């Protein structure tokens, strides 16, 4: 069997994956033993350690390892990264003639904006191989981060139960 790299084991353990093995293929005097790992890191069922962002009261969200959060006093909450992606729902509309059609409405569950220094220039992020060690040295960030990570891992993605109410908040 081919040996799996440590990086691939991390993908397998933290995400929904497809693993393919090819073993014993004769390729001109040599034997090919290989594997391929395809992972989905944007699913709604697995919450990886780097999938938690921290929002601040100034209307931005930051990566949990952002240096801007170390001395920040305006941290609000930790949020699952897919809550910043566009979602949609469908509404059945009846016009004056009685014909019905489906209208697609789009919304963002969270309205904060990504921090420029965290996502574009990436100058405020601390590079770490172990997020837990990083959190041990930053207790203010850790409290918010661990609360959000536990909430998302054990509650999983929460469906917006009343899309019409959400629509009304945008049209008012």
Backbone bond lengths (Angstrom), bond angles and torsions (degrees), N, CA, C in turn:
res aa  C-N    CA-C-N  psi(-1)  N-CA   C-N-CA  omega(-1)  CA-C   N-CA-C  phi
1 X - - - 1.463 - - 1.529 109.21 -
2 X 1.311 117.30 144.15 1.459 120.04 175.13 1.531 110.37 -67.50
3 X 1.327 116.63 149.40 1.456 121.12 176.69 1.527 108.61 -84.83
4 X 1.327 116.66 131.25 1.451 121.12 178.35 1.526 109.35 -86.42
5 X 1.313 116.19 135.45 1.457 121.60 178.37 1.531 109.65 -70.98
6 X 1.315 115.78 155.02 1.465 121.44 179.72 1.536 111.12 -58.56
7 X 1.310 116.65 -39.42 1.458 122.21 178.46 1.532 110.98 -60.43
8 X 1.330 116.59 -39.63 1.464 120.36 179.35 1.525 111.51 -70.60
9 X 1.338 116.92 -34.88 1.466 119.57 176.05 1.524 110.31 -62.80
10 X 1.318 117.32 -38.94 1.463 120.51 177.82 1.524 110.69 -61.65
11 X 1.338 117.08 -43.71 1.465 120.68 177.62 1.525 111.02 -60.24
12 X 1.333 115.32 -43.61 1.463 120.76 -176.36 1.525 110.91 -65.57
13 X 1.329 116.65 -41.56 1.462 120.58 -175.96 1.518 113.58 -77.42
14 X 1.333 117.91 -25.39 1.460 120.49 -174.36 1.520 115.11 -105.77
15 X 1.323 118.57 -4.25 1.455 120.80 -176.05 1.527 110.76 -141.42
16 X 1.307 115.45 164.66 1.450 120.79 171.07 1.530 106.10 -75.19
17 X 1.340 117.33 126.88 1.466 120.62 -171.91 1.522 112.46 -134.14
18 X 1.317 113.08 160.25 1.447 122.94 169.34 1.521 105.62 -121.91
19 X 1.339 117.11 125.77 1.459 121.52 -178.92 1.518 107.77 -118.46
20 X 1.317 115.29 132.56 1.451 121.56 -179.65 1.524 108.66 -124.76
21 X 1.333 117.20 132.98 1.463 122.40 178.70 1.526 109.24 -116.32
22 X 1.330 116.43 140.81 1.450 122.44 171.53 1.519 105.72 -130.13
23 X 1.325 115.79 118.56 1.453 120.20 -171.97 1.528 110.66 -132.31
24 X 1.314 115.15 135.76 1.451 120.64 171.85 1.511 115.92 80.82
25 X 1.320 118.76 20.52 1.452 122.08 -179.59 1.533 109.21 -82.20
26 X 1.339 116.54 122.53 1.462 121.44 -179.92 1.525 108.94 -77.87
27 X 1.344 115.96 120.12 1.463 120.59 -179.93 1.534 109.01 -126.83
28 X 1.307 116.19 75.42 1.465 121.21 175.07 1.511 114.73 65.45
29 X 1.277 118.48 57.00 1.453 122.36 176.93 1.516 114.25 91.44
30 X 1.286 118.11 -7.33 1.465 122.08 177.09 1.520 108.60 -123.34
31 X 1.299 115.13 159.93 1.465 121.42 177.72 1.527 107.83 -109.68
32 X 1.339 115.97 126.93 1.463 120.77 179.54 1.516 109.41 -90.83
33 X 1.334 115.52 126.83 1.459 123.21 171.59 1.523 106.19 -126.94
34 X 1.299 118.57 111.90 1.454 120.69 -177.97 1.512 112.08 -145.08
35 X 1.313 114.03 170.45 1.457 120.04 177.66 1.517 109.02 -147.71
36 X 1.329 114.86 164.60 1.450 121.76 177.62 1.520 108.40 -139.43
37 X 1.331 116.29 136.33 1.461 121.56 177.89 1.522 107.52 -119.15
38 X 1.313 115.58 123.29 1.455 121.27 175.97 1.520 106.25 -115.77
39 X 1.324 115.82 120.51 1.462 117.91 -177.42 1.520 111.32 -121.42
40 X 1.307 114.16 153.81 1.456 122.15 177.26 1.522 106.83 -111.47
41 X 1.323 117.02 105.56 1.454 119.30 -179.67 1.525 112.60 -100.66
42 X 1.315 117.88 13.02 1.460 121.44 176.45 1.523 111.08 -119.82
43 X 1.321 116.42 26.74 1.454 117.41 179.73 1.518 110.17 -85.55
44 X 1.284 116.08 168.98 1.456 121.22 -176.52 1.517 112.32 -99.64
45 X 1.307 118.64 7.48 1.457 120.95 -177.21 1.516 113.24 -107.41
46 X 1.325 117.83 -24.04 1.453 121.40 -178.16 1.527 108.38 -114.73
47 X 1.309 115.78 132.12 1.457 120.55 178.86 1.528 107.81 -114.77
48 X 1.321 116.24 105.56 1.462 121.25 178.82 1.527 109.68 -81.04
49 X 1.323 115.65 165.40 1.465 120.82 -177.05 1.522 113.08 -62.71
50 X 1.330 117.78 -31.79 1.465 120.04 -178.21 1.528 113.19 -89.79
51 X 1.329 117.25 9.09 1.460 121.63 -177.79 1.524 112.95 -92.96
52 X 1.330 117.68 4.20 1.456 121.21 180.00 1.520 109.22 -104.03
53 X 1.325 116.18 125.60 1.461 122.79 175.11 1.522 107.78 -110.14
54 X 1.312 116.10 156.15 1.460 120.50 -178.72 1.525 108.67 -116.72
55 X 1.338 115.55 126.11 1.457 120.52 -179.44 1.523 109.96 -90.85
56 X 1.325 114.72 153.34 1.462 121.18 176.36 1.517 108.74 -122.56
57 X 1.315 115.98 160.61 1.467 120.28 -175.24 1.526 113.03 -69.69
58 X 1.322 118.12 -10.04 1.467 120.03 177.42 1.526 112.62 -85.67
59 X 1.353 117.83 6.53 1.457 121.50 173.24 1.520 115.47 92.73
60 X 1.331 118.35 17.88 1.455 122.16 179.95 1.523 110.83 -120.92
61 X 1.334 115.31 158.98 1.457 119.79 170.60 1.520 108.55 -121.22
62 X 1.339 115.15 149.29 1.458 122.72 -173.18 1.527 109.57 -130.29
63 X 1.313 115.62 155.54 1.456 119.38 169.39 1.521 107.93 -66.44
64 X 1.320 116.97 151.15 1.462 120.67 -176.60 1.521 112.29 -64.11
65 X 1.332 118.18 -21.23 1.461 121.32 -179.05 1.528 112.27 -98.02
66 X 1.311 117.86 16.67 1.462 121.72 -179.89 1.525 110.34 -71.13
67 X 1.320 116.64 133.18 1.462 121.49 177.19 1.531 111.26 -67.06
68 X 1.319 117.04 -21.37 1.457 120.17 178.88 1.531 111.81 -66.67
69 X 1.332 117.44 -20.76 1.461 121.09 -179.21 1.525 113.08 -86.66
70 X 1.330 117.44 -18.60 1.470 120.88 -174.00 1.524 111.24 -59.14
71 X 1.315 117.82 -44.44 1.465 120.57 -178.95 1.529 112.14 -106.74
72 X 1.314 117.19 7.87 1.470 120.70 -176.70 1.519 111.66 -71.41
73 X 1.306 115.44 140.71 1.463 121.10 175.17 1.521 110.85 -111.15
74 X 1.324 116.07 -0.89 1.467 120.08 -175.66 1.528 112.82 -105.61
75 X 1.354 118.29 21.23 1.467 120.48 177.88 1.522 109.09 -68.84
76 X 1.323 115.69 138.62 1.458 120.04 -176.51 1.521 110.76 -107.87
77 X 1.338 116.59 -62.56 1.458 119.60 -175.71 1.519 110.35 -158.52
78 X 1.312 115.84 164.96 1.456 121.82 172.71 1.513 109.18 -95.36
79 X 1.336 116.06 143.66 1.465 121.06 -174.64 1.523 109.00 -136.16
80 X 1.320 116.70 141.70 1.455 123.65 175.75 1.528 108.50 -67.54
81 X 1.322 118.23 135.87 1.467 121.87 -172.80 1.530 114.14 -59.12
82 X 1.309 119.68 -30.73 1.467 119.36 -178.40 1.525 112.68 -72.13
83 X 1.339 117.39 -11.42 1.462 119.67 176.37 1.521 112.28 -73.19
84 X 1.332 117.80 -7.99 1.457 121.22 176.99 1.523 111.79 -99.25
85 X 1.325 117.27 1.28 1.462 121.81 179.05 1.526 109.90 -94.61
86 X 1.309 115.77 153.08 1.455 121.60 -178.14 1.531 110.64 -67.72
87 X 1.317 116.02 134.82 1.468 123.62 176.14 1.524 107.94 -117.10
88 X 1.318 115.17 168.09 1.464 118.73 178.79 1.520 110.69 -143.27
89 X 1.309 115.37 158.60 1.457 122.05 170.43 1.519 107.97 -146.26
90 X 1.319 115.58 161.43 1.457 121.40 -175.72 1.516 109.87 -112.09
91 X 1.320 114.84 142.03 1.456 121.51 177.81 1.519 107.74 -126.73
92 X 1.316 116.74 134.28 1.459 120.93 175.81 1.525 108.31 -88.61
93 X 1.327 115.80 122.81 1.465 122.35 -175.66 1.522 108.75 -115.46
94 X 1.324 116.03 136.22 1.466 121.90 176.56 1.522 108.39 -109.38
95 X 1.323 116.25 125.02 1.468 119.28 -179.83 1.530 109.99 -86.71
96 X 1.325 117.02 -177.60 1.470 122.81 -175.54 1.528 112.68 -62.52
97 X 1.348 117.30 -28.21 1.461 119.85 -179.24 1.526 112.13 -84.63
98 X 1.327 117.67 -3.48 1.461 121.01 179.54 1.514 114.08 94.12
99 X 1.328 117.61 -2.60 1.468 120.97 177.94 1.528 109.56 -76.49
100 X 1.299 114.88 140.81 1.470 119.57 179.80 1.530 110.16 -108.69
101 X 1.295 114.19 148.52 1.462 120.62 175.82 1.527 108.46 -146.72
102 X 1.313 114.55 159.85 1.455 119.32 178.43 1.520 109.55 -100.04
103 X 1.320 115.39 129.66 1.458 121.50 179.15 1.531 107.42 -112.08
104 X 1.323 115.39 133.78 1.457 120.45 177.98 1.520 109.03 -94.25
105 X 1.324 116.05 129.48 1.462 122.50 175.90 1.520 107.94 -112.85
106 X 1.313 116.43 139.21 1.457 121.99 178.84 1.522 109.52 -113.92
107 X 1.318 115.50 146.98 1.458 120.67 177.87 1.527 109.56 -155.28
108 X 1.318 114.91 163.83 1.456 122.44 174.58 1.523 107.41 -113.34
109 X 1.330 118.25 122.55 1.473 119.57 -179.57 1.528 112.82 -58.57
110 X 1.324 117.25 -34.93 1.472 121.85 177.44 1.516 108.28 -120.46
111 X 1.310 117.28 140.85 1.460 121.27 -173.41 1.528 114.23 -101.38
112 X 1.336 118.37 -2.49 1.456 119.94 -179.52 1.525 110.78 -66.28
113 X 1.318 116.17 158.07 1.457 122.90 179.11 1.521 109.62 -104.50
114 X 1.329 116.53 151.04 1.454 120.86 177.91 1.522 111.17 -70.19
115 X 1.311 117.18 140.27 1.464 123.17 179.04 1.530 109.03 -70.21
116 X 1.313 116.58 128.56 1.464 121.91 -179.05 1.531 111.20 -58.76
117 X 1.336 117.66 -43.75 1.466 121.48 -178.02 1.525 113.05 -68.59
118 X 1.319 117.29 -22.93 1.472 120.77 179.33 1.524 112.26 -85.63
119 X 1.335 117.44 -36.26 1.456 120.15 -169.47 1.517 115.63 -110.42
120 X 1.301 118.28 -35.26 1.461 119.91 -177.63 1.520 110.21 -92.69
121 X 1.321 116.56 -62.80 1.470 118.89 -178.24 1.528 111.88 -82.11
122 X 1.307 117.77 -24.02 1.470 125.36 -179.52 1.525 111.73 52.59
123 X 1.312 116.23 37.62 1.457 120.72 -179.71 1.518 113.33 -89.05
124 X 1.311 118.38 -17.19 1.462 119.53 -176.85 1.524 113.54 -101.25
125 X 1.335 118.03 2.32 1.463 120.55 -177.50 1.524 111.65 -88.74
126 X 1.309 115.82 137.52 1.458 121.48 173.38 1.514 107.49 -89.45
127 X 1.318 117.31 126.84 1.458 121.38 177.92 1.530 107.83 -82.35
128 X 1.314 116.30 123.09 1.462 120.73 -178.73 1.516 109.52 -141.56
129 X 1.305 115.80 143.72 1.460 121.25 175.90 1.517 111.44 -89.26
130 X 1.327 116.84 -16.75 1.450 120.71 -177.46 1.524 109.24 -133.46
131 X 1.316 117.30 102.99 1.466 122.04 -177.76 1.521 111.40 -63.80
132 X 1.333 117.19 -30.05 1.457 120.37 -178.16 1.527 111.41 -70.15
133 X 1.319 118.06 -38.42 1.466 121.08 175.09 1.521 110.23 -65.41
134 X 1.316 116.30 -40.26 1.465 120.32 177.36 1.524 110.20 -60.52
135 X 1.311 117.23 -44.52 1.463 120.79 -179.03 1.531 111.68 -67.31
136 X 1.327 117.92 -30.96 1.462 120.59 177.10 1.525 111.66 -60.62
137 X 1.328 117.17 -31.86 1.458 120.40 -178.87 1.534 112.95 -92.91
138 X 1.329 118.07 0.11 1.474 122.07 179.25 1.536 109.29 -134.87
139 X 1.332 117.78 75.72 1.475 120.76 -172.37 1.524 115.01 -63.02
140 X 1.339 118.95 -31.52 1.472 119.77 179.42 1.524 111.22 -66.71
141 X 1.313 116.15 -42.35 1.462 120.81 177.61 1.527 109.56 -70.34
142 X 1.338 116.76 -39.43 1.467 122.11 -176.69 1.525 112.05 -59.32
143 X 1.315 117.24 -40.74 1.470 120.39 -178.44 1.528 110.38 -59.42
144 X 1.299 116.97 -47.13 1.470 121.50 -179.61 1.523 110.46 -69.97
145 X 1.328 116.56 -42.96 1.471 121.83 -178.19 1.528 110.89 -61.94
146 X 1.336 117.89 -50.98 1.467 120.93 -177.65 1.518 112.29 -66.23
147 X 1.319 117.23 -34.56 1.467 119.91 176.89 1.526 110.25 -62.63
148 X 1.321 116.07 -45.57 1.471 120.47 -179.66 1.526 111.32 -68.32
149 X 1.330 117.28 -41.88 1.464 120.40 -179.64 1.522 110.67 -62.08
150 X 1.328 117.37 -44.47 1.468 120.72 178.62 1.519 111.27 -65.72
151 X 1.331 116.84 -43.43 1.473 120.51 -179.93 1.522 110.67 -59.58
152 X 1.323 117.31 -45.80 1.459 120.62 -177.05 1.523 112.49 -73.89
153 X 1.317 117.53 -36.47 1.471 119.10 -179.53 1.514 112.18 -70.23
154 X 1.314 117.36 -35.27 1.452 118.86 -174.46 1.518 113.31 -99.55
155 X 1.324 118.31 -16.75 1.457 121.01 176.18 1.508 110.88 -102.23
156 X 1.315 116.39 -24.50 1.450 125.34 -175.53 1.519 110.11 61.02
157 X 1.299 116.83 -170.79 1.455 121.74 -173.09 1.515 110.67 -68.03
158 X 1.314 115.89 132.37 1.451 121.03 -179.23 1.522 109.63 -98.80
159 X 1.292 116.48 122.63 1.462 121.42 179.66 1.524 108.69 -76.77
160 X 1.324 115.97 136.69 1.460 119.79 176.67 1.517 107.10 -68.66
161 X 1.323 117.20 115.71 1.440 121.15 -169.78 1.538 114.63 -80.40
162 X 1.311 117.81 -18.25 1.453 119.67 -178.35 1.526 109.58 -133.46
163 X 1.332 117.81 81.93 1.458 120.04 -176.99 1.521 113.54 -61.95
164 X 1.321 118.22 -30.76 1.462 120.28 -179.25 1.532 110.18 -64.23
165 X 1.326 117.17 -38.79 1.462 120.77 177.46 1.528 109.89 -62.80
166 X 1.325 115.93 -39.21 1.465 120.23 178.58 1.530 110.14 -66.05
167 X 1.300 116.94 -41.53 1.460 121.90 176.68 1.517 110.92 -59.43
168 X 1.341 116.62 -43.96 1.450 121.25 -179.47 1.516 111.82 -62.85
169 X 1.337 118.05 -32.28 1.463 120.23 -179.80 1.529 111.23 -68.27
170 X 1.344 117.97 -23.80 1.454 121.17 178.11 1.536 112.20 -88.18
171 X 1.316 117.12 -28.97 1.465 119.56 -175.93 1.523 112.13 -89.19
172 X 1.315 117.75 -15.62 1.478 120.41 -179.75 1.498 111.33 -85.30
